[in-house]
């Protein structure tokens, strides 16, 4: 394995980690946005203090379940994306190998 191959492998590894981090940060940002939006909606709604407190209590009780559901959906989407990437990688690898095999065969004929 040459130095250029090692450098390229390092670049690919860093790019993969960056993509994974971006997906994770997006999911976290979305969860925070949903939480802040729900809290703002409850606090700014034209209701009496008692009704607002009841709504906050109910929202606080539901929040862990909603957050868990959101995380599960995000994990499912991430797994689907990983599977799709693996399929594409396999297809591209097969195409590349077929191309390289064809080139080698042509060189042998010459």
C-alpha positions as CSV (number, residue, x, y, z in Angstrom):
1,X,0.0,0.0,0.0
2,X,1.5,3.3,-1.1
3,X,1.6,6.5,0.8
4,X,-1.0,8.0,-1.5
5,X,-3.3,5.2,-0.7
6,X,-2.8,5.8,3.0
7,X,-3.5,9.5,2.6
8,X,-6.6,8.8,0.6
9,X,-7.8,6.2,3.2
10,X,-7.3,8.9,5.9
11,X,-9.3,11.4,4.0
12,X,-12.2,9.0,3.4
13,X,-12.2,8.1,7.1
14,X,-12.4,11.8,8.2
15,X,-15.1,12.5,5.6
16,X,-17.2,9.5,7.0
17,X,-16.8,10.7,10.5
18,X,-17.8,14.2,9.5
19,X,-21.0,12.9,7.8
20,X,-21.9,10.8,10.8
21,X,-21.4,13.8,13.1
22,X,-23.5,16.1,10.8
23,X,-26.4,13.5,10.9
24,X,-26.2,13.3,14.7
25,X,-26.1,17.1,15.1
26,X,-29.0,17.5,12.8
27,X,-31.1,15.0,14.9
28,X,-30.1,16.7,18.1
29,X,-31.0,20.1,16.6
30,X,-34.4,18.9,15.4
31,X,-35.2,17.5,18.9
32,X,-34.2,20.7,20.6
33,X,-36.3,22.7,18.0
34,X,-39.3,20.6,18.7
35,X,-38.9,21.0,22.4
36,X,-38.5,24.8,22.3
37,X,-41.4,25.1,19.9
38,X,-43.7,23.1,22.1
39,X,-42.7,25.1,25.2
40,X,-43.2,28.4,23.4
41,X,-46.6,27.3,22.1
42,X,-47.8,26.3,25.5
43,X,-46.4,29.5,27.2
44,X,-47.8,31.9,24.6
45,X,-51.2,30.4,24.3
46,X,-54.0,32.6,25.6
47,X,-55.1,30.4,28.5
48,X,-55.5,30.9,32.2
49,X,-52.6,30.2,34.5
50,X,-54.1,27.0,35.8
51,X,-54.8,25.7,32.3
52,X,-51.2,26.6,31.2
53,X,-49.7,24.8,34.2
54,X,-51.8,21.7,33.4
55,X,-50.6,21.9,29.8
56,X,-47.0,22.2,30.9
57,X,-47.4,19.2,33.2
58,X,-48.9,17.1,30.5
59,X,-46.3,18.2,28.0
60,X,-43.5,17.4,30.5
61,X,-45.0,13.9,31.0
62,X,-45.2,13.2,27.3
63,X,-41.8,14.7,26.4
64,X,-39.7,11.6,27.3
65,X,-41.9,9.3,25.2
66,X,-41.9,11.8,22.2
67,X,-38.1,12.2,22.5
68,X,-37.6,8.4,22.6
69,X,-39.9,8.0,19.5
70,X,-38.0,10.7,17.7
71,X,-34.6,9.1,18.4
72,X,-35.9,5.7,17.3
73,X,-37.1,7.1,14.0
74,X,-33.8,8.9,13.5
75,X,-31.9,5.7,14.2
76,X,-34.1,3.8,11.7
77,X,-33.5,6.5,9.0
78,X,-29.7,6.3,9.8
79,X,-29.7,2.5,9.4
80,X,-31.6,2.9,6.1
81,X,-29.1,5.4,4.9
82,X,-26.2,3.1,5.9
83,X,-27.7,0.2,4.1
84,X,-28.2,2.3,0.9
85,X,-24.6,3.5,1.1
86,X,-23.4,-0.1,1.5
87,X,-25.4,-1.2,-1.6
88,X,-24.1,1.7,-3.6
89,X,-20.5,1.0,-2.5
90,X,-20.8,-2.7,-3.5
91,X,-22.2,-1.7,-6.9
92,X,-19.5,0.8,-7.5
93,X,-16.8,-1.7,-6.4
94,X,-18.2,-4.3,-8.7
95,X,-18.2,-1.9,-11.6
96,X,-14.7,-0.8,-10.9
97,X,-13.4,-4.4,-10.6
98,X,-15.1,-5.3,-13.9
99,X,-13.5,-2.2,-15.6
100,X,-10.1,-3.0,-14.2
101,X,-10.4,-6.7,-15.2
102,X,-11.4,-5.6,-18.7
103,X,-8.4,-3.3,-18.9
104,X,-6.0,-6.1,-17.8
105,X,-7.5,-8.4,-20.4
106,X,-6.9,-5.8,-23.1
107,X,-3.3,-5.3,-22.0
108,X,-2.7,-9.0,-22.1
109,X,-4.1,-9.2,-25.7
110,X,-1.8,-6.4,-26.8
